[in-house]
Amino acid sequence: MPIANYLYLAAILFTIGAVGVVVRRNAIVVFMCIELMLNAANLAFVTFARINGNLEGQIVAFFTMVVAACEVVVGLAIIVTIYRSRRSASVDDASLLKR
Amino acid sequence: MMLSAPSFSYALLSPMLIVLAAAVLGVLIEAFMGKTHRAAVQLTVSIGALLLALIQIWQIRDMSSTSAAVNSVTIDKAGIFLQFTIIVLALVAVLLIADQDNFVARASTIPGSVEEQITTQQQVKQTEIFPLFLFATAGMMLFTVSTDLITLFVALEVFSLPLYLLAGLSRRRRLLSQEAALKYFLLGAYSSAFFLFGAAFIYGYSGSVSLVDISASAGSANDIFLYIGIIFMSVGLLFKISAVPFHSWTPDVYQGAPTPITGFMAACTKVAAFGAILRLFYVGFAESQTLWQPVITVIAVITMVFGSVVAIAQRDVKRMLAYSSIAHAGFLLSGVVALSKEGLAASLFYLFAYGFTTIAAFGIISLVRDSTGEVSDLNRWVGLGKKSPLVASVFSLLLLSFAGIPLTSGFIGKFAIFSAAYQSGNTLLVVVGVLASAIAAFFYVRVIIMMFFNDPDNDSVSVVIPSIKSRISITIATLITFVLGIFPSIILNTANNFANLIK
Protein backbone atom coordinates (compact mmCIF):
# COMPACT_ATOMS: atom_id res chain seq x y z
CA MET A 1 0.00 0.00 0.00
CA PRO A 2 1.49 3.37 -0.93
CA ILE A 3 2.38 5.45 2.09
CA ALA A 4 0.55 8.49 0.71
CA ASN A 5 -2.71 6.76 1.64
CA TYR A 6 -2.00 7.54 5.28
CA LEU A 7 -1.83 11.21 4.36
CA TYR A 8 -5.21 10.96 2.64
CA LEU A 9 -6.60 9.28 5.75
CA ALA A 10 -5.15 12.08 7.92
CA ALA A 11 -6.73 14.67 5.64
CA ILE A 12 -10.11 12.89 5.76
CA LEU A 13 -10.03 12.61 9.58
CA PHE A 14 -9.06 16.28 9.85
CA THR A 15 -11.91 17.28 7.57
CA ILE A 16 -14.43 15.20 9.52
CA GLY A 17 -13.24 16.92 12.69
CA ALA A 18 -13.24 20.41 11.20
CA VAL A 19 -16.74 19.99 9.74
CA GLY A 20 -17.96 18.40 12.96
CA VAL A 21 -16.90 21.43 15.01
CA VAL A 22 -18.98 23.64 12.75
CA VAL A 23 -22.14 21.53 12.51
CA ARG A 24 -22.46 19.83 15.92
CA ARG A 25 -24.13 21.70 18.78
CA ASN A 26 -23.11 19.81 21.90
CA ALA A 27 -19.94 21.26 23.42
CA ILE A 28 -18.62 17.80 24.31
CA VAL A 29 -19.06 16.56 20.74
CA VAL A 30 -17.45 19.72 19.39
CA PHE A 31 -14.55 19.08 21.71
CA MET A 32 -14.28 15.45 20.53
CA CYS A 33 -14.11 16.71 16.95
CA ILE A 34 -11.20 18.96 17.93
CA GLU A 35 -9.44 15.95 19.46
CA LEU A 36 -10.01 14.10 16.19
CA MET A 37 -8.31 16.96 14.34
CA LEU A 38 -5.30 16.81 16.69
CA ASN A 39 -5.03 13.06 16.10
CA ALA A 40 -5.26 13.56 12.35
CA ALA A 41 -2.31 15.94 12.66
CA ASN A 42 -0.50 13.26 14.68
CA LEU A 43 -1.08 10.69 11.96
CA ALA A 44 0.26 13.14 9.38
CA PHE A 45 3.35 13.75 11.53
CA VAL A 46 4.07 10.04 11.92
CA THR A 47 3.53 9.39 8.22
CA PHE A 48 5.90 12.20 7.29
CA ALA A 49 8.44 10.84 9.78
CA ARG A 50 8.31 7.58 7.84
CA ILE A 51 8.57 9.34 4.47
CA ASN A 52 11.43 11.61 5.60
CA GLY A 53 13.20 8.77 7.36
CA ASN A 54 13.82 10.60 10.65
CA LEU A 55 12.30 10.47 14.11
CA GLU A 56 11.32 14.10 14.69
CA GLY A 57 7.76 13.57 13.53
CA GLN A 58 7.23 10.75 16.01
CA ILE A 59 8.58 12.93 18.81
CA VAL A 60 6.03 15.61 17.90
CA ALA A 61 3.27 13.00 18.14
CA PHE A 62 4.21 12.29 21.77
CA PHE A 63 4.22 15.98 22.66
CA THR A 64 0.85 16.41 20.99
CA MET A 65 -0.65 13.60 23.07
CA VAL A 66 0.49 15.28 26.30
CA VAL A 67 -0.78 18.67 25.18
CA ALA A 68 -4.11 17.15 24.10
CA ALA A 69 -4.46 15.55 27.54
CA CYS A 70 -3.93 18.95 29.21
CA GLU A 71 -6.48 20.44 26.85
CA VAL A 72 -9.01 17.81 27.92
CA VAL A 73 -8.52 18.78 31.57
CA VAL A 74 -9.06 22.47 30.94
CA GLY A 75 -11.81 21.95 28.39
CA LEU A 76 -13.90 19.58 30.46
CA ALA A 77 -13.55 21.87 33.49
CA ILE A 78 -14.98 24.75 31.48
CA ILE A 79 -17.75 22.65 29.91
CA VAL A 80 -18.75 21.16 33.27
CA THR A 81 -19.06 24.59 34.94
CA ILE A 82 -21.20 25.77 32.05
CA TYR A 83 -23.35 22.66 32.33
CA ARG A 84 -23.81 23.10 36.07
CA SER A 85 -25.01 26.66 35.72
CA ARG A 86 -27.27 26.12 32.72
CA ARG A 87 -28.20 22.43 32.73
CA SER A 88 -27.18 22.32 29.07
CA ALA A 89 -23.95 21.83 27.16
CA SER A 90 -25.29 23.14 23.87
CA VAL A 91 -23.15 25.80 22.25
CA ASP A 92 -26.31 27.41 20.87
CA ASP A 93 -27.65 28.12 24.34
CA ALA A 94 -24.48 30.00 25.23
CA SER A 95 -25.47 33.13 23.36
CA LEU A 96 -25.81 35.87 25.97
CA LEU A 97 -22.89 37.73 24.44
CA LYS A 98 -24.49 37.98 21.01
CA ARG A 99 -26.84 40.92 21.17
CA MET B 1 24.48 4.24 19.14
CA MET B 2 25.81 6.92 21.46
CA LEU B 3 23.34 9.23 23.10
CA SER B 4 24.85 12.53 24.12
CA ALA B 5 23.33 14.66 26.85
CA PRO B 6 21.61 17.78 25.53
CA SER B 7 23.29 21.03 26.49
CA PHE B 8 21.38 23.96 27.86
CA SER B 9 22.65 27.46 28.49
CA TYR B 10 20.71 28.17 31.64
CA ALA B 11 21.75 31.80 31.82
CA LEU B 12 19.95 32.57 28.57
CA LEU B 13 16.90 30.57 29.54
CA SER B 14 16.77 31.91 33.10
CA PRO B 15 14.07 34.60 32.59
CA MET B 16 11.62 31.92 31.40
CA LEU B 17 12.75 29.38 33.99
CA ILE B 18 12.31 31.89 36.84
CA VAL B 19 8.73 32.66 35.84
CA LEU B 20 7.93 28.96 35.37
CA ALA B 21 9.49 28.06 38.73
CA ALA B 22 7.44 30.79 40.41
CA ALA B 23 4.30 29.38 38.78
CA VAL B 24 5.06 25.92 40.15
CA LEU B 25 5.80 27.46 43.55
CA GLY B 26 2.44 29.19 43.30
CA VAL B 27 0.71 25.83 42.84
CA LEU B 28 2.49 24.51 45.93
CA ILE B 29 1.43 27.58 47.92
CA GLU B 30 -2.16 26.88 46.88
CA ALA B 31 -1.82 23.36 48.23
CA PHE B 32 0.02 23.91 51.49
CA MET B 33 -0.57 27.43 52.71
CA GLY B 34 -3.37 28.67 54.95
CA LYS B 35 -6.04 30.89 53.49
CA THR B 36 -5.35 34.03 55.47
CA HIS B 37 -2.11 35.23 53.90
CA ARG B 38 -2.31 33.32 50.63
CA ALA B 39 -3.27 36.21 48.39
CA ALA B 40 -0.50 38.45 49.69
CA VAL B 41 2.12 35.72 49.38
CA GLN B 42 1.01 34.81 45.85
CA LEU B 43 1.19 38.45 44.79
CA THR B 44 4.66 38.80 46.32
CA VAL B 45 5.87 35.64 44.55
CA SER B 46 4.48 36.84 41.21
CA ILE B 47 5.97 40.31 41.43
CA GLY B 48 9.26 38.99 42.80
CA ALA B 49 9.62 36.45 40.00
CA LEU B 50 8.83 39.00 37.32
CA LEU B 51 11.34 41.46 38.79
CA LEU B 52 14.01 38.74 38.94
CA ALA B 53 13.26 37.79 35.34
CA LEU B 54 13.56 41.46 34.41
CA ILE B 55 17.01 41.65 36.02
CA GLN B 56 18.06 38.47 34.17
CA ILE B 57 16.84 39.87 30.85
CA TRP B 58 18.88 42.99 31.52
CA GLN B 59 21.99 40.90 32.15
CA ILE B 60 21.68 38.85 28.96
CA ARG B 61 20.70 41.82 26.79
CA ASP B 62 23.86 41.63 24.66
CA MET B 63 24.06 37.87 24.37
CA SER B 64 22.67 35.66 21.66
CA SER B 65 22.63 31.98 20.87
CA THR B 66 20.85 29.67 18.49
CA SER B 67 21.38 26.68 20.74
CA ALA B 68 20.13 27.89 24.11
CA ALA B 69 18.09 24.69 24.48
CA VAL B 70 19.63 22.42 21.86
CA ASN B 71 18.09 23.88 18.67
CA SER B 72 14.62 24.60 20.03
CA VAL B 73 15.14 28.08 21.41
CA THR B 74 16.98 30.97 19.82
CA ILE B 75 17.80 33.86 22.08
CA ASP B 76 18.48 36.85 19.88
CA LYS B 77 18.07 40.62 20.04
CA ALA B 78 14.45 40.68 18.95
CA GLY B 79 13.62 37.78 21.24
CA ILE B 80 15.12 39.57 24.21
CA PHE B 81 13.21 42.77 23.44
CA LEU B 82 9.92 40.86 23.11
CA GLN B 83 10.53 38.96 26.36
CA PHE B 84 11.38 42.24 28.07
CA THR B 85 8.13 43.73 26.77
CA ILE B 86 6.08 40.78 28.02
CA ILE B 87 7.68 40.89 31.50
CA VAL B 88 7.15 44.62 31.92
CA LEU B 89 3.56 44.41 30.67
CA ALA B 90 2.91 41.46 32.99
CA LEU B 91 4.31 43.45 35.93
CA VAL B 92 1.90 46.27 35.24
CA ALA B 93 -0.99 43.86 34.64
CA VAL B 94 -0.43 41.82 37.80
CA LEU B 95 -1.10 44.91 39.92
CA LEU B 96 -4.51 45.23 38.26
CA ILE B 97 -5.18 41.51 38.62
CA ALA B 98 -4.31 41.76 42.32
CA ASP B 99 -7.52 43.73 42.85
CA GLN B 100 -9.40 40.63 43.91
CA ASP B 101 -12.89 42.08 43.78
CA ASN B 102 -12.93 41.52 40.03
CA PHE B 103 -12.73 37.77 40.45
CA VAL B 104 -15.23 35.21 41.60
CA ALA B 105 -14.86 34.01 45.17
CA ARG B 106 -14.94 30.34 44.16
CA ALA B 107 -15.24 29.36 40.52
CA SER B 108 -16.87 26.01 41.26
CA THR B 109 -20.00 27.53 42.81
CA ILE B 110 -23.08 27.77 40.62
CA PRO B 111 -23.96 31.38 39.66
CA GLY B 112 -26.82 32.69 41.82
CA SER B 113 -26.60 29.81 44.29
CA VAL B 114 -26.47 29.96 48.09
CA GLU B 115 -22.88 28.70 48.15
CA GLU B 116 -21.85 31.57 45.93
CA GLN B 117 -23.35 34.09 48.36
CA ILE B 118 -21.72 32.37 51.31
CA THR B 119 -18.26 32.28 49.75
CA THR B 120 -18.60 35.90 48.69
CA GLN B 121 -19.65 36.94 52.19
CA GLN B 122 -16.80 35.00 53.74
CA GLN B 123 -14.46 36.90 51.41
CA VAL B 124 -12.95 33.70 50.05
CA LYS B 125 -10.29 34.56 47.51
CA GLN B 126 -9.56 32.67 44.31
CA THR B 127 -5.78 32.89 44.47
CA GLU B 128 -5.22 30.33 41.69
CA ILE B 129 -5.27 33.25 39.29
CA PHE B 130 -1.64 34.04 40.17
CA PRO B 131 -0.07 30.70 39.15
CA LEU B 132 -2.30 30.63 36.06
CA PHE B 133 -1.16 34.14 35.21
CA LEU B 134 2.51 33.16 35.64
CA PHE B 135 2.14 30.04 33.47
CA ALA B 136 0.56 32.17 30.75
CA THR B 137 3.37 34.72 31.00
CA ALA B 138 6.08 32.04 30.79
CA GLY B 139 4.37 30.44 27.79
CA MET B 140 4.23 33.80 26.04
CA MET B 141 7.93 34.39 26.68
CA LEU B 142 8.77 30.97 25.26
CA PHE B 143 6.49 31.51 22.24
CA THR B 144 8.52 34.52 21.10
CA VAL B 145 11.85 32.67 21.08
CA SER B 146 10.94 29.15 19.97
CA THR B 147 12.51 28.11 16.71
CA ASP B 148 11.12 24.70 16.11
CA LEU B 149 7.61 23.49 15.47
CA ILE B 150 7.38 21.37 18.64
CA THR B 151 8.34 24.21 20.96
CA LEU B 152 6.07 26.62 19.10
CA PHE B 153 3.08 24.33 19.58
CA VAL B 154 3.82 23.56 23.23
CA ALA B 155 4.39 27.25 24.05
CA LEU B 156 1.16 28.17 22.24
CA GLU B 157 -0.78 25.79 24.47
CA VAL B 158 1.09 26.72 27.65
CA PHE B 159 0.00 30.32 27.34
CA SER B 160 -3.47 29.64 25.91
CA LEU B 161 -4.80 27.09 28.41
CA PRO B 162 -4.44 29.32 31.51
CA LEU B 163 -6.04 32.20 29.61
CA TYR B 164 -9.11 30.08 28.78
CA LEU B 165 -9.60 29.46 32.50
CA LEU B 166 -8.87 33.04 33.57
CA ALA B 167 -11.48 34.32 31.12
CA GLY B 168 -14.19 32.45 33.07
CA LEU B 169 -13.45 33.82 36.55
CA SER B 170 -15.34 37.11 36.60
CA ARG B 171 -17.15 37.91 39.85
CA ARG B 172 -20.12 39.67 38.32
CA ARG B 173 -22.15 38.56 35.32
CA ARG B 174 -20.71 35.09 35.70
CA LEU B 175 -22.81 33.47 32.97
CA LEU B 176 -21.32 35.90 30.46
CA SER B 177 -17.86 35.16 31.78
CA GLN B 178 -18.29 31.38 31.59
CA GLU B 179 -19.68 31.71 28.11
CA ALA B 180 -16.63 33.77 27.12
CA ALA B 181 -14.38 31.02 28.50
CA LEU B 182 -16.26 28.35 26.54
CA LYS B 183 -16.08 30.29 23.28
CA TYR B 184 -12.45 31.18 23.77
CA PHE B 185 -11.59 27.58 24.58
CA LEU B 186 -13.47 25.91 21.73
CA LEU B 187 -12.32 28.35 19.07
CA GLY B 188 -8.79 28.49 20.49
CA ALA B 189 -8.44 24.71 20.48
CA TYR B 190 -9.92 24.63 16.96
CA SER B 191 -7.27 27.06 15.73
CA SER B 192 -4.49 25.16 17.55
CA ALA B 193 -5.54 22.04 15.66
CA PHE B 194 -5.19 23.95 12.39
CA PHE B 195 -1.78 25.20 13.51
CA LEU B 196 -0.63 21.65 14.30
CA PHE B 197 -1.94 20.20 11.04
CA GLY B 198 -0.10 22.94 9.16
CA ALA B 199 3.05 22.19 11.15
CA ALA B 200 2.78 18.53 10.09
CA PHE B 201 2.80 19.52 6.44
CA ILE B 202 5.68 21.96 6.91
CA TYR B 203 7.59 19.08 8.50
CA GLY B 204 6.63 16.85 5.62
CA TYR B 205 7.86 19.45 3.18
CA SER B 206 11.23 20.15 4.76
CA GLY B 207 11.96 16.95 6.68
CA SER B 208 12.83 18.96 9.76
CA VAL B 209 11.00 20.78 12.53
CA SER B 210 13.60 23.52 12.85
CA LEU B 211 12.72 26.91 11.31
CA VAL B 212 16.23 27.38 9.94
CA ASP B 213 16.11 24.07 8.05
CA ILE B 214 12.61 24.86 6.82
CA SER B 215 13.92 28.09 5.35
CA ALA B 216 16.91 26.33 3.81
CA SER B 217 14.79 23.67 2.11
CA ALA B 218 12.68 26.22 0.19
CA GLY B 219 12.07 25.16 -3.39
CA SER B 220 13.53 21.70 -2.89
CA ALA B 221 10.43 19.55 -2.50
CA ASN B 222 6.73 19.21 -3.19
CA ASP B 223 5.36 22.76 -3.08
CA ILE B 224 1.79 21.71 -2.32
CA PHE B 225 2.89 20.64 1.19
CA LEU B 226 4.41 24.07 1.73
CA TYR B 227 1.19 25.81 0.62
CA ILE B 228 -0.97 23.71 2.93
CA GLY B 229 1.50 24.14 5.77
CA ILE B 230 1.78 27.93 5.53
CA ILE B 231 -1.99 28.39 5.16
CA PHE B 232 -2.92 26.19 8.13
CA MET B 233 -0.20 27.52 10.44
CA SER B 234 -1.17 31.08 9.56
CA VAL B 235 -4.80 30.33 10.46
CA GLY B 236 -3.68 29.30 13.95
CA LEU B 237 -1.55 32.40 14.45
CA LEU B 238 -3.95 34.88 12.86
CA PHE B 239 -6.60 33.59 15.25
CA LYS B 240 -4.41 34.49 18.23
CA ILE B 241 -3.88 38.06 17.01
CA SER B 242 -7.60 38.21 16.04
CA ALA B 243 -7.14 39.13 12.41
CA VAL B 244 -10.23 39.09 10.18
CA PRO B 245 -11.71 36.52 9.29
CA PHE B 246 -10.57 34.76 12.48
CA HIS B 247 -11.69 37.49 14.87
CA SER B 248 -15.21 36.37 15.85
CA TRP B 249 -14.15 35.36 19.39
CA THR B 250 -12.50 38.68 20.24
CA PRO B 251 -15.48 40.94 21.12
CA ASP B 252 -17.24 38.20 23.10
CA VAL B 253 -14.18 37.19 25.09
CA TYR B 254 -13.05 40.77 25.75
CA GLN B 255 -16.53 41.62 27.00
CA GLY B 256 -17.07 38.52 29.13
CA ALA B 257 -13.65 38.09 30.75
CA PRO B 258 -12.77 39.92 33.99
CA THR B 259 -11.51 43.35 32.94
CA PRO B 260 -7.92 43.05 34.32
CA ILE B 261 -7.58 39.72 32.48
CA THR B 262 -8.88 41.32 29.30
CA GLY B 263 -6.17 43.96 29.62
CA PHE B 264 -3.44 41.38 30.24
CA MET B 265 -4.69 39.16 27.43
CA ALA B 266 -5.12 41.99 24.94
CA ALA B 267 -1.64 43.36 25.56
CA CYS B 268 0.55 40.31 26.16
CA THR B 269 -1.08 37.82 23.76
CA LYS B 270 -0.57 40.34 20.97
CA VAL B 271 3.12 40.69 21.83
CA ALA B 272 3.63 36.92 22.04
CA ALA B 273 1.66 36.03 18.93
CA PHE B 274 3.24 38.78 16.85
CA GLY B 275 6.64 37.72 18.16
CA ALA B 276 6.02 34.22 16.84
CA ILE B 277 4.53 35.49 13.57
CA LEU B 278 7.51 37.76 12.98
CA ARG B 279 9.94 34.92 13.69
CA LEU B 280 8.03 32.43 11.57
CA PHE B 281 7.68 34.72 8.56
CA TYR B 282 11.06 36.47 8.86
CA VAL B 283 13.05 33.29 9.53
CA GLY B 284 11.08 30.15 8.61
CA PHE B 285 9.15 31.30 5.55
CA ALA B 286 11.42 34.16 4.43
CA GLU B 287 12.49 32.28 1.30
CA SER B 288 8.91 31.65 0.20
CA GLN B 289 7.74 35.24 0.69
CA THR B 290 6.10 35.41 -2.73
CA LEU B 291 3.61 32.81 -1.48
CA TRP B 292 2.40 34.50 1.69
CA GLN B 293 3.04 38.21 1.23
CA PRO B 294 0.01 38.89 -1.03
CA VAL B 295 -2.32 36.89 1.24
CA ILE B 296 -1.15 38.57 4.44
CA THR B 297 -1.40 41.97 2.73
CA VAL B 298 -5.04 41.33 1.86
CA ILE B 299 -5.77 40.09 5.40
CA ALA B 300 -4.06 43.19 6.86
CA VAL B 301 -6.21 45.48 4.69
CA ILE B 302 -9.47 43.68 5.55
CA THR B 303 -8.56 43.59 9.25
CA MET B 304 -7.79 47.32 9.45
CA VAL B 305 -10.95 48.36 7.64
CA PHE B 306 -13.28 45.86 9.33
CA GLY B 307 -12.04 46.62 12.84
CA SER B 308 -12.35 50.37 12.40
CA VAL B 309 -15.77 50.32 10.71
CA VAL B 310 -17.48 47.84 13.01
CA ALA B 311 -16.14 49.60 16.12
CA ILE B 312 -18.30 52.62 15.23
CA ALA B 313 -21.50 50.64 15.81
CA GLN B 314 -20.52 49.36 19.26
CA ARG B 315 -22.45 50.43 22.35
CA ASP B 316 -20.22 48.63 24.85
CA VAL B 317 -16.85 50.11 25.70
CA LYS B 318 -15.13 46.72 26.04
CA ARG B 319 -16.52 45.55 22.69
CA MET B 320 -15.40 48.83 21.14
CA LEU B 321 -11.85 48.29 22.39
CA ALA B 322 -12.03 44.70 21.11
CA TYR B 323 -12.78 45.92 17.59
CA SER B 324 -10.09 48.55 18.01
CA SER B 325 -7.64 45.76 18.91
CA ILE B 326 -8.69 43.96 15.71
CA ALA B 327 -7.86 47.12 13.74
CA HIS B 328 -4.50 47.37 15.53
CA ALA B 329 -3.73 43.77 14.55
CA GLY B 330 -4.17 44.92 10.96
CA PHE B 331 -1.74 47.82 11.45
CA LEU B 332 0.78 45.47 13.00
CA LEU B 333 0.45 43.02 10.10
CA SER B 334 1.75 45.79 7.81
CA GLY B 335 5.00 45.52 9.76
CA VAL B 336 5.10 41.77 9.10
CA VAL B 337 4.48 42.21 5.39
CA ALA B 338 7.27 44.81 5.14
CA LEU B 339 9.79 41.99 5.78
CA SER B 340 12.59 44.45 6.53
CA LYS B 341 14.63 45.57 9.52
CA GLU B 342 12.55 48.75 9.66
CA GLY B 343 9.37 46.71 9.70
CA LEU B 344 10.68 44.59 12.55
CA ALA B 345 11.83 47.61 14.59
CA ALA B 346 8.51 49.38 14.02
CA SER B 347 6.56 46.28 15.08
CA LEU B 348 8.62 45.95 18.27
CA PHE B 349 7.99 49.60 19.19
CA TYR B 350 4.30 49.38 18.30
CA LEU B 351 3.79 46.27 20.47
CA PHE B 352 5.52 47.94 23.42
CA ALA B 353 3.53 51.16 23.15
CA TYR B 354 0.18 49.51 22.37
CA GLY B 355 0.53 47.08 25.28
CA PHE B 356 0.77 49.81 27.91
CA THR B 357 -2.04 51.86 26.43
CA THR B 358 -4.29 48.78 26.41
CA ILE B 359 -3.60 47.78 30.02
CA ALA B 360 -4.20 51.35 31.22
CA ALA B 361 -7.46 51.59 29.23
CA PHE B 362 -8.86 48.37 30.69
CA GLY B 363 -7.66 49.48 34.12
CA ILE B 364 -9.78 52.62 33.76
CA ILE B 365 -12.80 50.63 32.56
CA SER B 366 -12.68 48.55 35.75
CA LEU B 367 -13.10 51.75 37.79
CA VAL B 368 -16.39 52.92 36.30
CA ARG B 369 -19.16 51.15 38.22
CA ASP B 370 -22.67 51.22 39.58
CA SER B 371 -24.17 49.12 42.37
CA THR B 372 -24.12 45.90 40.31
CA GLY B 373 -20.53 46.13 39.10
CA GLU B 374 -18.72 47.53 36.12
CA VAL B 375 -20.60 49.68 33.69
CA SER B 376 -19.38 49.06 30.19
CA ASP B 377 -22.43 50.45 28.38
CA LEU B 378 -21.18 53.53 26.54
CA ASN B 379 -24.47 55.40 26.93
CA ARG B 380 -23.97 55.42 30.66
CA TRP B 381 -20.50 56.92 30.32
CA VAL B 382 -22.14 60.18 29.21
CA GLY B 383 -20.95 63.09 31.33
CA LEU B 384 -18.23 61.11 33.08
CA GLY B 385 -15.93 64.10 32.63
CA LYS B 386 -18.11 66.10 35.02
CA LYS B 387 -18.13 63.37 37.68
CA SER B 388 -14.47 62.51 37.56
CA PRO B 389 -12.39 64.84 35.39
CA LEU B 390 -9.14 63.02 36.13
CA VAL B 391 -10.30 59.55 35.09
CA ALA B 392 -12.06 60.91 32.02
CA SER B 393 -8.97 62.88 30.96
CA VAL B 394 -6.68 59.89 31.36
CA PHE B 395 -9.10 57.72 29.36
CA SER B 396 -9.23 60.43 26.68
CA LEU B 397 -5.44 60.46 26.46
CA LEU B 398 -5.43 56.68 26.01
CA LEU B 399 -8.14 56.85 23.35
CA LEU B 400 -6.16 59.53 21.51
CA SER B 401 -3.16 57.22 21.64
CA PHE B 402 -5.24 54.37 20.16
CA ALA B 403 -6.35 56.79 17.46
CA GLY B 404 -2.75 57.77 16.73
CA ILE B 405 -2.99 61.50 17.47
CA PRO B 406 0.44 63.24 17.68
CA LEU B 407 2.07 63.59 21.12
CA THR B 408 0.98 60.08 22.10
CA SER B 409 2.83 56.80 21.69
CA GLY B 410 0.19 55.53 19.26
CA PHE B 411 1.13 58.18 16.72
CA ILE B 412 4.82 57.29 16.79
CA GLY B 413 4.01 53.59 16.46
CA LYS B 414 1.69 54.09 13.51
CA PHE B 415 4.13 56.48 11.86
CA ALA B 416 7.02 54.02 12.22
CA ILE B 417 5.01 51.06 10.96
CA PHE B 418 3.50 52.90 7.97
CA SER B 419 6.85 54.34 6.94
CA ALA B 420 8.34 50.84 7.07
CA ALA B 421 5.47 49.58 4.90
CA TYR B 422 5.99 52.48 2.50
CA GLN B 423 9.73 51.84 2.23
CA SER B 424 9.10 48.22 1.34
CA GLY B 425 6.79 49.35 -1.47
CA ASN B 426 3.41 48.53 0.04
CA THR B 427 1.71 51.83 -0.79
CA LEU B 428 -1.71 50.17 -0.74
CA LEU B 429 -1.26 49.21 2.91
CA VAL B 430 -0.22 52.74 3.84
CA VAL B 431 -3.19 54.35 2.08
CA VAL B 432 -5.72 51.93 3.59
CA GLY B 433 -4.01 52.16 6.98
CA VAL B 434 -4.25 55.95 7.10
CA LEU B 435 -7.90 55.86 5.97
CA ALA B 436 -8.73 53.22 8.59
CA SER B 437 -7.00 55.33 11.26
CA ALA B 438 -9.14 58.30 10.22
CA ILE B 439 -12.33 56.21 10.57
CA ALA B 440 -11.09 54.90 13.92
CA ALA B 441 -10.34 58.43 15.16
CA PHE B 442 -14.04 59.22 14.65
CA PHE B 443 -15.32 56.77 17.26
CA TYR B 444 -12.54 57.43 19.75
CA VAL B 445 -13.25 61.16 19.60
CA ARG B 446 -16.99 60.48 19.87
CA VAL B 447 -16.41 58.79 23.22
CA ILE B 448 -14.35 61.77 24.41
CA ILE B 449 -17.13 64.17 23.36
CA MET B 450 -19.70 62.01 25.15
CA MET B 451 -17.67 62.09 28.34
CA PHE B 452 -16.96 65.81 28.41
CA PHE B 453 -19.57 67.73 26.45
CA ASN B 454 -22.81 65.95 27.29
CA ASP B 455 -24.64 66.29 30.58
CA PRO B 456 -24.99 63.16 32.69
CA ASP B 457 -28.56 61.88 32.61
CA ASN B 458 -28.34 59.38 35.46
CA ASP B 459 -26.58 59.44 38.77
CA SER B 460 -26.15 55.74 39.42
CA VAL B 461 -22.80 55.47 37.64
CA SER B 462 -19.76 56.48 39.63
CA VAL B 463 -16.00 56.16 39.51
CA VAL B 464 -14.66 54.13 42.39
CA ILE B 465 -11.50 55.23 44.15
CA PRO B 466 -8.89 52.77 42.85
CA SER B 467 -6.81 50.76 45.27
CA ILE B 468 -3.14 51.70 45.55
CA LYS B 469 -2.16 48.75 43.31
CA SER B 470 -4.51 49.74 40.50
CA ARG B 471 -3.44 53.33 40.89
CA ILE B 472 0.25 52.46 40.47
CA SER B 473 -0.52 50.24 37.49
CA ILE B 474 -2.69 52.75 35.64
CA THR B 475 -0.30 55.60 36.42
CA ILE B 476 2.76 53.76 35.09
CA ALA B 477 1.00 52.59 31.94
CA THR B 478 -0.44 56.05 31.23
CA LEU B 479 2.88 57.77 31.88
CA ILE B 480 4.63 55.44 29.43
CA THR B 481 1.97 56.18 26.81
CA PHE B 482 2.45 59.90 27.35
CA VAL B 483 6.26 59.95 27.62
CA LEU B 484 6.72 57.73 24.54
CA GLY B 485 4.64 60.24 22.61
CA ILE B 486 6.96 63.11 23.51
CA PHE B 487 10.31 61.33 23.76
CA PRO B 488 9.83 58.27 21.54
CA SER B 489 13.57 57.99 20.90
CA ILE B 490 14.14 56.16 24.22
CA ILE B 491 12.34 53.02 23.09
CA LEU B 492 12.49 53.67 19.34
CA ASN B 493 16.31 53.57 19.36
CA THR B 494 16.29 50.47 21.54
CA ALA B 495 13.80 48.80 19.20
CA ASN B 496 16.05 49.70 16.27
CA ASN B 497 19.10 48.23 17.97
CA PHE B 498 17.20 45.10 18.93
CA ALA B 499 15.53 44.56 15.54
CA ASN B 500 17.58 41.52 14.70
CA LEU B 501 16.34 37.97 14.29
CA ILE B 502 19.09 35.37 13.93
CA LYS B 503 18.47 33.24 10.88
Interface residues (C-beta under 8 A of the other chain):
Chain A: L7 A10 F14 G17 A18 V21 A27 V30 F31 I34 M37 L38 A40 A41 A44 F45 T47 F48 I51 N52 N54 E56 G57 I59 V60 F63 T64 V67 C70 E71 V74 G75 A77 I78 I79 T81 I82 R84 S85 R86 V91 A94 S95 L96 L97 K98
Chain B: A107 S108 I110 P111 L149 I150 F153 V154 E157 L161 Y164 L165 G168 R174 L175 L176 Q178 E179 A180 A181 L182 K183 F185 L186 A189 Y190 S192 A193 F194 L196 F197 A199 A200 F201 Y203 G204 G207 S208 V209 P251 D252 Q255 G256
